[in-house]
Amino acid sequence: MMTRASWLILALAVLAAAAGGWLQHASRERRGADLAGQPAPALQLPDLDGRTHTLADFAGRRVLVNFWASWCGPCLKEMPALAAAQARFGGDHPVVVGIAMDTPENVRAYLEAYPVNYPILIGRLEDPDSARQLGDHASVLPYSVLLDADGTVLASHAGVLDAATLERWLGKPNP
């Protein structure tokens, strides 16, 4: 039978474990934001034709990097809004760059059925994967990062981008 002191020690241990878990989760969430103001990592990723690209290829333009996968329902729901934003704000100005955290076969099949008007690159799936290198330490898809024209990380967002965020990120000079 447990004494009152034993129950108190058990309750304190459970509380400490819960607080530790919450702090660890909060720390992971903040790490993506830690890249704000930093230069984006020099990712080298292939397109579906096997040509290698870097984020520096888009220098001089604001870049919305969007990590997605063909198996991610929220990602697929977000893609038409990204295509519409690219059509509205793109041209010689901001560019959306999709980075698929998926196999080239799955990406090719999806894009044949649902083409987009922005570049798609194939992300590195091995650790550290491409999304993690840009701050997605929680491994949440979709995950988006906004880069300034000089390649500096301005902002990041885990989950589907809403219309107001797309407008703020791509339609105006400041995020």
N, C-alpha and C positions, 0 to 999 in steps of 0.2 A: 504494500500500500504506500502511496506517495504522500509525503508530508506537505504541509503548506509551503515550506522552504523549497522543496523539490519542484513543486508546481511553479513557484516564482522564478526559479532558475531556468526551468524549461520555457516559460513564457518569455523571459529576457533573451534566451538563446534564439527562439523563433523570431522575435522582433529584430534582433541583431542580424540574423540571416536575411530577413526580408529587406531591411535597410541596405545591407550590402548588395543584394541583387538589384535593388532600385538604383543605387549609386553607380553600379557597373553599367546598367542599361543607359542611364543618363549620360555617362561618360562616353559611351559609344555613339550616342546621338549627337553629342557636341563635336566629335572629331570631324565629321563632315563639314561643319561650320568653321572648324579650325583652318581650313584651306582658304577661306575668304581673305583676299588681299595678297595671296601667294600666287606665284606663277603656276599654271597648270602643268602637271607632269608631262614629259615628252613621250606620249603614247605613240607607238608605231603599230598600226592595225591595217589588215587587208580589207579591201572591198570584196564583193562577190566575184570579181574577175581576177582576184589574187594580187592586184596592185596595192602596194603599201602606201598608206597615208599617215600624216601626223596632224595633230591639232594646229600646228604652226602653218599648215597648208591654207588655213582660213584666216591668217593674220590680216589685220586691217578691218576685220568685220567682227561684230558682236556675234558670239556663237552660243546657241542653246544645245548642249550635249544631252541627249536623251538615251538612257539605258533602258532596254526593253528585251522581251523574248516572245517567241511565237506562242508559248504555252501560258503566257501571263494575260489573263482576261482584262484587268485594268489597263495594261499597256496597249492592248489592241483597241480598247475603247478610246484611248487618248490619241492614237495616231491620226485619225481624221482631223482633230483640232490642231495638231501640230502641222499637218499638211495645209490646212486653211491659214494658219499663222504664217507659214512659209510663203504661201501665195500672196498674202496681204502685206507682209513686212519685208519679204526677201528681196529678190533682185540683186542689186549691188550692196545691199544693206545687211541686216542680220541674216544668219543662216542657221537652220536646224540641222544637226548632224545626229542621226540615229546610230547607236552602237548596240548591236544585237548580242546579247549574252546567250547565245544559242549556237547550234551547228549551222554551217553554211547551207546544208540541204533543207533544214526546216525554214530558214530565213528565205531562201530562194522560193520555196513552195508558197509561203505566205505572201511574199511580194508579187508573185505571179497572179495570185487571186486578188490582192489588194495593194496595188502599186502606190508609192508615195512620190512626192516631188522634191525630196531632199536626199542628200547622200546617206547611204547606209554602210557602216563598217562592221566587221565581225570582231567582237570583243574577245579578249584573252580570258579563257575560263579557268586556267590554272592559277593557283594562289601565288602571289596576290593578283586577283582578277582585275580587269580593267575598271570596273565600277568601284571596287575598293580603293584603287589607286587615286580615284577622284573623290574619295571621302565617303563612299557608301559602306561604312563598316557594319551597318545593320543588315546588309544584303537584301534591301527592299527594292522591288521593281514595281512600277517604273521609278526611276531615279534620274533627276535632271540637275545639270550644273550650268550656270550662266558664266561665260567668259567675256571679258572686255576685248576690244579690238587688239590689245597688246598681249592677250593670252592670260591675263590675270583673272583668278576666280573671283567673281562678284557675289554669287549666291548659289545655294543648293537647295533641293527640295526632294523629299522622299514621298512618293505617291503621285497620283494624277494631278497635273497642273490644271488649275481652273482658268477660265477665260480672263479674269482680272489679272492673274499672275502673268499669263502670256502677254497681255497688253502692256503690263508694267515692264516686263523683261525685254520685250522685242520692240515695242512701239515708242519708247522714250529712251533718252540717253542714260538714265539712272535706274537701277533695279528697284 
